[in-house]
Amino acid sequence: MQGQDTTMIAVFKGSGIENVSNVTAGGIEIMEKIQTYQPTWYFIYLFLLIGLLAWIRLYYGNILIQTVQASTNVQVANRMFKDNSLLQKQLDNVLYLFYFLSMAFLLYYIELRVDLRPYELQGGLLYLFNLALLAGIFSGRVLLLNIAGILFNHIRIFREYLYNIFIFNKLSGLAVLPLIFLLIYTRGTLQELFFWITIFVLSCITVMRLIRGVVFSYRKEVSVFYLFLYLCALEIAPLVLLYRWLEGIL
């Protein structure tokens, strides 16, 4: 009975390895089994995300393909920004949501892996914290860049810059989903390999994002000084503040 209770409790906790003791009828022999488990909500959540991705691919089709192409082709990105159709806006909003959902779960996995517990949060509460954190950073960047656009009287250029940069947020959300599935449902060396592949993929997307920012600034004839000022104020500084904040609560 004790073993059953322990197993039921494990369904609602984070991923891990637990010793389960089976006591024989005579109460003499004790066998310890190592049981590896994954909470049920992991599978349900990932299954729903895969279903959402399938719906996006079916409903938006060519526009989704163009969004992926825009990550490597500046002309495609510019054309999509200028087109600004209702269907494109709908897809952008859905892909932003997909980015939050997939990246929040990946952060949750990494936090379990390295044993990070902001505010001692666990399970679903930790995941919701990640979701709110990503949404806050995203919204803050949009707000700051729009304010900068108004102050410098270049609101359209700043919005176009945001559109180009956020293409890589959407790409990250799409790219990490299959990798998350492999991370959760593999073990040992294979899981370690997929973890570093995930880090490598996200690093490549980050580098592509930085390159796009430089290329965009060059094409719009933005001075190197303003580009450096932007990188310090809106890219590097928030990361430093986030690190200091996490350092304070851990």
Secondary structure, 3 states (H helix, E strand, C coil): CHHHHHHHHHCCCCCEEEEEEEECCCCCCEEEEEEEECCHHHHHHHHHHHHHHHHHHHHHCHHHHHHHHCCCCHHHHHHHHHHCCHHHHHHHHHHHHHHHHHHHHHHHHHHHHHCCCHHHCCHHHHHHHHHHHHHHHHHHHHHHHHHHHHHCCCHHHHHHHHHHHHHHHHHHHHHHHHHHHHHHCCCHHHHHHHHHHHHHHHHHHHHHHHHHHHHHHHHCCCCHHHHHHHHHHHHHHHHHHHHHHHHHHC
